[in-house]
Amino acid sequence: MKQEMGFSLMPVEYSKKLSECESGVIAAKKNQRLLIVKAPELSAKEEKFFCAVLEELKHTNKEIKTNADVFFLLKEFCLENLILLGKEQREKILKLLEWETIGESILTPLLHDQSFEEIVINGPKKPIMVYHASFGWLAANACFNSEEKIRTIINKMAAPLGRQLSYHVPLLNAVLKDGSRLNASMNPVAFSGINATIRKFKENPLTPADIIKHGTIEKNAMAFLWLAMQTSCSILICGNTGSGKTTTLNSLFCFLPKEERIVVAEETPELLLPQNHTIKLNTAEQVNVSLSTLVDNTFRMRPDRVIVGEIRNKEEATAFVNTMLAGQAKGSYATFHAESATEALQRLVSFGIEERTLAALDLIVVQKRINLIEKGARKEERKIVEICEVEKQENRVGAKKLFEYNFGEKKLEPRTCSERVMEKICRTFLCTKNEAKKMLEEKEGLLEKIGSKARFGDFFDAAENM
């Protein structure tokens, strides 16, 4: 396709078809995995006509908000120019016009595809990249032809929020209307040129059973977290970028009672909780409301649980620790960048937090995105590699490994018995340690009984009644 259309679809030959998705075909060519986007193909004459209609759109005073608006505009253009389109031609051109006017150009089918977690634009004339839940990174056979087109699409997505990417504002972070996150930058910040990353919002978050099915955690470890969530335990989930920390944290809220009051403080809205009595607070840089301000504000809201989306700096870490020390909630939860439980504690101490105060934290769960090369093929796996209990050692704290990932066996295995959390479980459920162990076995069975076929809300209802 010519540059006038703003994007190109490159013909691609591939050796093997791997799968199909809503937006196209996933294929392999040697060691590279590709996405062949399903998009209408136009002849040279149809393309010329399409570009003429696009040009007309630039000068029209009519509001284009729906598919019907696009249809009538195309109809009027054909009548005025005495052009008769065949049914197939009309459908192809209408689809592309809808993408360009109501949608986000060639990104439209990718944004609607729920199997993609991220969509990345690395610049003009470079393949659009998508991250597929099962196949990892895929290079699409589609690209934008100019920086101007990319900037136009970015600004169109950010416009409802009053944001624009420009030379004077070269860095943009925004939450789109569907909850997806948009990050974009251009010169002079981006030396390599304009780029954008869209992290997709999951309409149906993963359940604990889904996390088990994907091999991220074993049933016995998830059963332990189930009981821990029902006590007054505070939990920190750590890991590297893209490891699925937030996804795992979100799944654990299926274990909290329906009637509890939960306050969520996030910089970017990511969490989707099943409880009705939930208050969601978001930062607002334009009026100087930071994450630490939001967390401090929870002291006045009488929450049963406090959730901090992600701790990034000293102020946020201090605010999170203060929620635990104040004892204002039954449990506090957050995500944090760290490669191990020990590193998480060390990083928190480097923020100026006293070690003895970190004893207010009960559990640290470490989840990693692991790169593997098997028989020449690269793939990624998300695994929980540690579940540690924070234990006080005089004026210091340490991380006692309850579960640890065995890379040889490819399995998360129990290492030592919990003392602190098991004591909380026994107090909460008015049971002995032996009875608590039987409850853990029962929870394992229930996880299998509910199964991964249950959607998020259904899993929550089932867990609530068991």
C-alpha positions as CSV (number, residue, x, y, z in Angstrom):
1,M,0.0,0.0,0.0
2,K,1.2,3.5,-0.7
3,Q,2.3,6.0,1.9
4,E,-0.9,8.1,1.5
5,M,-2.8,5.4,3.5
6,G,-0.5,6.0,6.5
7,F,0.3,2.3,7.0
8,S,1.5,-0.6,4.9
9,L,0.8,-4.4,5.0
10,M,3.8,-6.4,3.8
11,P,3.4,-9.7,2.0
12,V,5.0,-12.4,4.2
13,E,6.0,-16.0,3.4
14,Y,6.1,-18.3,6.3
15,S,7.0,-22.0,6.8
16,K,4.5,-23.0,9.4
17,K,1.1,-21.8,10.6
18,L,1.0,-22.0,14.4
19,S,-2.4,-20.7,15.3
20,E,-5.1,-18.2,14.6
21,C,-6.3,-15.3,16.7
22,E,-9.0,-12.6,16.3
23,S,-6.8,-10.2,14.4
24,G,-5.0,-12.7,12.1
25,V,-2.7,-15.7,11.7
26,I,0.2,-16.5,13.9
27,A,3.0,-18.1,11.9
28,A,6.7,-19.1,12.1
29,K,9.5,-18.3,9.7
30,K,12.7,-20.0,10.8
31,N,13.1,-18.9,14.5
32,Q,10.9,-15.8,14.1
33,R,7.2,-15.7,15.0
34,L,4.9,-13.5,13.0
35,L,1.4,-12.1,13.0
36,I,-0.2,-11.9,9.6
37,V,-2.9,-9.2,10.2
38,K,-6.3,-9.7,8.7
39,A,-7.0,-6.5,6.8
40,P,-8.9,-5.6,3.6
41,E,-6.7,-5.6,0.6
42,L,-7.3,-2.9,-2.0
43,S,-6.4,-2.8,-5.7
44,A,-4.5,0.3,-6.9
45,K,-7.8,1.8,-8.2
46,E,-9.6,1.1,-4.9
47,E,-6.7,2.5,-2.9
48,K,-6.8,5.7,-4.9
49,F,-10.5,6.0,-4.2
50,F,-10.0,5.3,-0.5
51,C,-7.4,8.0,-0.2
52,A,-9.7,10.5,-2.0
53,V,-12.4,9.7,0.6
54,L,-9.9,10.2,3.4
55,E,-9.0,13.6,2.0
56,E,-12.7,14.5,1.9
57,L,-12.9,13.5,5.6
58,K,-10.3,16.1,6.5
59,H,-12.4,18.9,5.2
60,T,-15.9,17.8,6.3
61,N,-17.8,19.6,9.0
62,K,-19.9,16.6,9.8
63,E,-19.3,14.8,13.1
64,I,-18.1,11.2,12.6
65,K,-18.8,9.1,15.7
66,T,-20.5,5.9,14.5
67,N,-20.3,3.3,11.8
68,A,-23.5,4.8,10.4
69,D,-21.9,8.2,10.1
70,V,-19.1,6.6,8.1
71,F,-21.5,4.8,5.9
72,F,-23.5,7.9,5.0
73,L,-20.4,9.9,4.3
74,L,-19.2,7.2,1.9
75,K,-22.6,7.1,0.3
76,E,-22.7,10.9,-0.2
77,F,-19.2,10.9,-1.7
78,C,-20.2,8.2,-4.2
79,L,-23.4,10.1,-5.2
80,E,-21.5,13.4,-5.6
81,N,-18.8,11.8,-7.7
82,L,-21.1,9.4,-9.7
83,I,-19.2,6.4,-8.4
84,L,-20.8,2.9,-8.1
85,L,-19.2,0.5,-5.8
86,G,-19.7,-3.3,-5.7
87,K,-20.8,-4.9,-2.5
88,E,-17.3,-6.3,-1.8
89,Q,-15.6,-3.0,-2.6
90,R,-18.0,-1.1,-0.3
91,E,-17.4,-3.5,2.6
92,K,-13.6,-3.3,2.3
93,I,-13.5,0.4,2.0
94,L,-16.0,0.9,4.8
95,K,-14.0,-1.3,7.1
96,L,-10.8,0.7,6.5
97,L,-12.7,4.0,6.8
98,E,-14.1,2.9,10.2
99,W,-10.6,2.0,11.3
100,E,-9.3,5.4,10.3
101,T,-12.1,7.6,11.6
102,I,-13.6,5.8,14.6
103,G,-10.7,3.5,15.4
104,E,-6.9,3.8,15.5
105,S,-6.0,2.9,11.9
106,I,-4.2,-0.5,11.6
107,L,-3.9,-0.8,15.4
108,T,-7.7,-1.2,15.6
109,P,-7.9,-5.0,15.1
110,L,-4.8,-5.5,17.4
111,L,-6.4,-3.4,20.2
112,H,-9.6,-5.5,20.0
113,D,-7.7,-8.8,20.2
114,Q,-7.8,-10.0,23.8
115,S,-4.9,-12.5,23.3
116,F,-2.4,-9.6,23.1
117,E,-1.0,-8.2,26.3
118,E,1.1,-5.4,24.7
119,I,1.3,-3.6,21.4
120,V,4.5,-1.7,20.5
121,I,5.3,0.8,17.8
122,N,9.1,1.2,17.4
123,G,8.9,3.9,14.7
124,P,7.9,4.4,11.1
125,K,8.5,1.6,8.6
126,K,9.3,-0.9,11.4
127,P,7.0,-3.8,12.1
128,I,4.4,-3.3,14.8
129,M,5.2,-5.8,17.6
130,V,2.6,-7.5,19.8
131,Y,3.0,-9.7,22.9
132,H,0.8,-12.8,22.7
133,A,-0.2,-14.6,25.9
134,S,1.0,-18.0,24.6
135,F,3.5,-17.2,21.7
136,G,5.4,-14.3,23.2
137,W,6.6,-11.4,20.9
138,L,5.2,-11.5,17.3
139,A,6.3,-9.2,14.5
140,A,3.3,-8.0,12.6
141,N,3.3,-7.6,8.8
142,A,2.0,-4.1,9.4
143,C,3.8,-0.8,9.9
144,F,3.2,2.9,9.9
145,N,4.8,4.9,7.2
146,S,5.6,8.2,8.9
147,E,6.3,9.8,12.2
148,E,3.4,12.1,11.6
149,K,0.9,9.2,11.2
150,I,2.2,7.6,14.4
151,R,1.9,10.9,16.3
152,T,-1.6,11.5,15.0
153,I,-2.7,8.0,16.2
154,I,-1.1,8.5,19.6
155,N,-2.7,11.9,20.1
156,K,-6.1,10.6,18.9
157,M,-6.0,8.0,21.7
158,A,-4.8,10.5,24.3
159,A,-7.1,13.3,23.2
160,P,-10.1,12.4,25.5
161,L,-7.7,12.8,28.5
162,G,-6.5,16.2,27.3
163,R,-3.0,14.9,26.6
164,Q,-1.0,15.5,23.4
165,L,2.5,14.3,22.4
166,S,4.6,17.2,20.9
167,Y,8.1,18.6,20.8
168,H,7.3,20.6,23.9
169,V,5.7,17.5,25.7
170,P,7.8,14.7,24.3
171,L,6.8,12.1,26.9
172,L,3.2,10.9,27.4
173,N,1.6,8.5,29.9
174,A,-2.1,8.0,29.7
175,V,-4.8,5.5,30.7
176,L,-7.1,4.8,27.7
177,K,-10.9,4.6,27.9
178,D,-10.8,0.8,28.2
179,G,-8.2,0.9,31.0
180,S,-5.2,0.1,28.8
181,R,-2.0,2.0,29.5
182,L,-0.4,4.2,26.8
183,N,3.3,5.3,27.0
184,A,4.8,7.2,24.1
185,S,7.8,9.4,23.5
186,M,9.4,11.3,20.6
187,N,12.3,13.7,20.0
188,P,14.1,15.2,21.8
189,V,13.5,12.6,24.5
190,A,13.5,9.5,22.2
191,F,16.8,9.5,20.4
192,S,15.7,6.6,18.2
193,G,12.5,8.4,17.2
194,I,8.8,8.3,18.0
195,N,7.6,5.1,19.7
196,A,4.6,3.9,21.7
197,T,3.8,1.0,24.0
198,I,0.2,0.0,24.9
199,R,-0.3,-2.4,27.7
200,K,-3.7,-3.9,27.2
201,F,-6.4,-4.0,29.9
202,K,-7.8,-7.5,30.7
203,E,-11.6,-7.5,30.7
204,N,-11.6,-10.8,32.4
205,P,-8.7,-11.0,34.8
206,L,-7.0,-14.4,35.5
207,T,-8.3,-16.4,38.4
208,P,-6.1,-18.4,40.9
209,A,-7.0,-21.5,38.9
210,D,-5.8,-19.8,35.7
211,I,-2.5,-19.0,37.4
212,I,-2.2,-22.7,38.4
213,K,-3.1,-23.9,34.9
214,H,-0.5,-21.6,33.3
215,G,2.2,-23.3,35.5
216,T,3.0,-20.2,37.4
217,I,2.3,-21.7,40.8
218,E,1.4,-25.1,42.3
219,K,-1.9,-25.9,43.9
220,N,-0.5,-26.4,47.4
221,A,1.2,-23.0,47.3
222,M,-2.0,-21.3,46.0
223,A,-4.0,-23.0,48.8
224,F,-1.5,-21.5,51.3
225,L,-2.0,-18.0,49.9
226,W,-5.8,-18.6,49.9
227,L,-5.7,-19.1,53.7
228,A,-3.2,-16.3,54.2
229,M,-5.4,-13.8,52.3
230,Q,-8.3,-14.7,54.7
231,T,-6.2,-13.7,57.7
232,S,-4.6,-10.3,58.5
233,C,-1.5,-11.0,56.5
234,S,0.1,-8.3,54.5
235,I,1.7,-9.4,51.3
236,L,4.3,-7.9,48.9
237,I,4.6,-9.4,45.4
238,C,7.9,-8.8,43.7
239,G,9.5,-9.6,40.4
240,N,11.0,-8.2,37.2
241,T,9.3,-6.1,34.6
242,G,6.4,-8.0,32.8
243,S,6.6,-10.9,35.2
244,G,2.9,-10.8,35.9
245,K,3.0,-9.4,39.5
246,T,-0.1,-7.4,39.1
247,T,-2.0,-10.2,37.4
248,T,-1.2,-12.6,40.3
249,L,-2.0,-10.0,42.9
250,N,-5.4,-9.3,41.2
251,S,-6.2,-13.0,41.2
252,L,-5.6,-13.3,45.0
253,F,-8.5,-10.9,45.7
254,C,-10.9,-13.7,44.7
255,F,-10.1,-15.1,48.2
256,L,-11.3,-12.0,50.1
257,P,-14.8,-11.8,51.5
258,K,-17.5,-10.1,49.4
259,E,-18.6,-7.6,52.1
260,E,-15.1,-6.2,53.0
261,R,-14.3,-2.5,52.3
262,I,-11.2,-2.3,50.1
263,V,-9.3,0.8,49.2
264,V,-7.1,0.7,46.1
265,A,-4.4,3.4,45.5
266,E,-2.7,3.2,42.1
267,E,-0.7,5.4,39.8
268,T,-2.2,3.6,36.8
269,P,-5.6,1.8,37.1
270,E,-4.8,-1.9,36.6
271,L,-6.5,-3.8,39.3
272,L,-10.1,-5.1,38.8
273,L,-11.6,-6.4,42.0
274,P,-14.7,-8.6,42.4
275,Q,-15.8,-6.9,45.7
276,N,-18.6,-4.3,45.5
277,H,-17.4,-2.3,48.5
278,T,-14.3,-1.1,46.7
279,I,-12.9,2.5,46.4
280,K,-10.3,3.1,43.7
281,L,-8.0,6.1,43.9
282,N,-5.6,7.3,41.2
283,T,-2.8,9.7,41.2
284,A,-3.2,13.1,39.5
285,E,0.1,14.7,38.7
286,Q,-1.6,17.9,37.4
287,V,-2.9,18.7,41.0
288,N,0.1,17.2,42.8
289,V,-1.7,14.2,44.2
290,S,0.9,11.4,44.5
291,L,0.6,7.8,45.4
292,S,2.0,8.4,48.8
293,T,-0.7,11.1,49.3
294,L,-3.4,8.6,48.3
295,V,-2.0,5.9,50.7
296,D,-1.9,8.4,53.6
297,N,-5.5,9.4,52.8
298,T,-6.6,5.8,53.3
299,F,-6.1,6.3,57.1
300,R,-9.4,8.4,57.0
301,M,-11.4,5.8,55.0
302,R,-11.7,2.9,57.5
303,P,-10.7,0.2,55.0
304,D,-10.6,-3.5,55.7
305,R,-7.8,-3.9,53.1
306,V,-5.4,-1.4,51.5
307,I,-3.9,-2.1,48.1
308,V,-1.1,-0.1,46.6
309,G,-0.6,-0.8,42.9
310,E,3.1,-0.6,42.7
311,I,5.8,0.9,45.0
312,R,8.5,2.8,43.1
313,N,10.2,5.2,45.5
314,K,11.0,6.0,49.1
315,E,7.8,8.0,49.7
316,E,5.5,5.3,48.4
317,A,7.4,2.6,50.3
318,T,7.1,4.6,53.6
319,A,3.4,5.2,53.0
320,F,2.9,1.4,52.4
321,V,4.8,0.4,55.5
322,N,2.9,3.0,57.6
323,T,-0.5,1.3,56.6
324,M,0.8,-1.9,58.1
325,L,2.2,-0.3,61.2
326,A,-1.0,1.6,61.9
327,G,-2.9,-1.6,62.0
328,Q,-5.8,0.2,60.2
329,A,-6.6,-2.7,57.9
330,K,-6.7,-6.5,58.0
331,G,-4.0,-6.6,55.4
332,S,-2.0,-4.4,53.0
333,Y,-0.8,-5.4,49.6
334,A,1.5,-4.0,46.9
335,T,3.9,-4.9,44.1
336,F,7.5,-4.1,43.9
337,H,10.5,-4.5,41.6
338,A,13.0,-7.0,43.2
339,E,14.6,-10.3,42.0
340,S,14.3,-12.0,45.4
341,A,12.7,-11.6,48.8
342,T,16.1,-10.7,50.3
343,E,16.7,-8.1,47.6
344,A,13.2,-6.7,48.3
345,L,14.0,-6.2,52.0
346,Q,17.4,-4.7,51.1
347,R,15.8,-2.2,48.7
348,L,13.2,-1.2,51.2
349,V,16.0,-0.6,53.8
350,S,17.9,1.5,51.2
351,F,14.8,3.7,51.0
352,G,15.4,4.6,54.6
353,I,12.9,2.2,56.2
354,E,14.0,0.7,59.5
355,E,14.4,-3.0,59.4
356,R,12.4,-3.6,62.6
357,T,9.4,-1.9,61.0
358,L,9.6,-4.3,58.0
359,A,8.5,-7.1,60.4
360,A,5.0,-5.7,59.9
361,L,5.1,-7.4,56.5
362,D,4.1,-11.1,56.6
363,L,4.8,-12.6,53.1
364,I,6.9,-11.8,50.1
365,V,6.0,-13.6,46.9
366,V,8.6,-13.4,44.1
367,Q,7.5,-14.0,40.5
368,K,9.8,-13.9,37.5
369,R,9.6,-13.7,33.8
370,I,12.1,-16.4,32.7
371,N,13.7,-16.6,29.2
372,L,14.2,-20.1,27.9
373,I,15.9,-21.5,24.8
374,E,14.7,-25.0,24.0
375,K,15.8,-26.8,20.9
376,G,16.7,-23.5,19.3
377,A,13.3,-21.9,20.1
378,R,13.0,-19.0,22.5
379,K,10.1,-18.7,24.9
380,E,9.2,-17.0,28.1
381,E,7.6,-18.4,31.2
382,R,6.2,-16.7,34.3
383,K,7.0,-18.5,37.5
384,I,6.6,-17.8,41.2
385,V,10.1,-18.7,42.4
386,E,9.8,-17.9,46.1
387,I,7.2,-17.5,48.8
388,C,9.0,-16.2,51.9
389,E,7.9,-15.4,55.4
390,V,9.4,-12.3,56.9
391,E,10.9,-13.2,60.3
392,K,12.3,-10.9,62.9
393,Q,15.9,-11.5,64.0
394,E,16.5,-9.2,66.9
395,N,16.6,-5.7,65.2
396,R,16.9,-7.2,61.8
397,V,14.5,-9.0,59.5
398,G,15.1,-12.0,57.2
399,A,13.3,-14.0,54.5
400,K,12.4,-17.5,55.4
401,K,11.7,-19.6,52.3
402,L,8.5,-21.5,52.6
403,F,8.3,-22.4,48.9
404,E,11.2,-22.3,46.3
405,Y,11.2,-23.0,42.6
406,N,13.2,-26.1,41.6
407,F,14.5,-25.4,38.1
408,G,15.5,-29.0,37.5
409,E,12.1,-30.3,38.4
410,K,10.4,-27.2,37.0
411,K,8.2,-27.0,40.0
412,L,7.6,-24.8,43.0
413,E,8.3,-26.9,46.1
414,P,7.8,-26.5,49.8
415,R,11.0,-25.9,51.8
416,T,10.2,-25.1,55.4
417,C,7.0,-24.9,57.5
418,S,5.4,-21.5,58.2
419,E,5.3,-20.4,61.8
420,R,4.1,-16.8,61.7
421,V,1.4,-17.1,59.0
422,M,0.2,-20.5,60.2
423,E,-0.2,-19.0,63.7
424,K,-2.4,-16.3,62.1
425,I,-4.4,-18.9,60.2
426,C,-4.9,-20.9,63.5
427,R,-6.1,-17.7,65.3
428,T,-8.4,-16.7,62.4
429,F,-10.0,-20.1,62.0
430,L,-9.9,-21.1,65.7
431,C,-8.1,-24.3,64.8
432,T,-4.9,-26.3,65.7
433,K,-1.9,-26.5,63.3
434,N,-3.0,-30.1,62.3
435,E,-6.5,-28.8,61.5
436,A,-5.0,-25.9,59.5
437,K,-2.9,-28.4,57.5
438,K,-6.2,-30.3,56.7
439,M,-7.7,-27.0,55.6
440,L,-4.8,-26.5,53.2
441,E,-5.5,-29.9,51.7
442,E,-9.2,-29.1,51.4
443,K,-8.4,-25.8,49.6
444,E,-6.2,-27.7,47.1
445,G,-9.1,-29.9,46.3
446,L,-11.4,-26.9,46.0
447,L,-9.0,-25.2,43.6
448,E,-9.2,-28.3,41.4
449,K,-12.9,-28.5,41.8
450,I,-13.6,-24.9,40.7
451,G,-11.2,-25.3,37.8
452,S,-9.8,-22.9,35.3
453,K,-13.0,-22.8,33.2
454,A,-14.6,-20.5,35.7
455,R,-14.4,-16.8,34.8
456,F,-13.2,-14.3,37.4
457,G,-16.6,-13.4,38.8
458,D,-17.7,-17.0,38.8
459,F,-14.5,-18.1,40.6
460,F,-15.0,-15.4,43.2
461,D,-18.6,-16.5,43.9
462,A,-17.5,-20.2,44.1
463,A,-14.7,-19.4,46.5
464,E,-16.9,-17.2,48.6
465,N,-19.3,-20.1,49.2
466,M,-16.7,-22.8,50.0
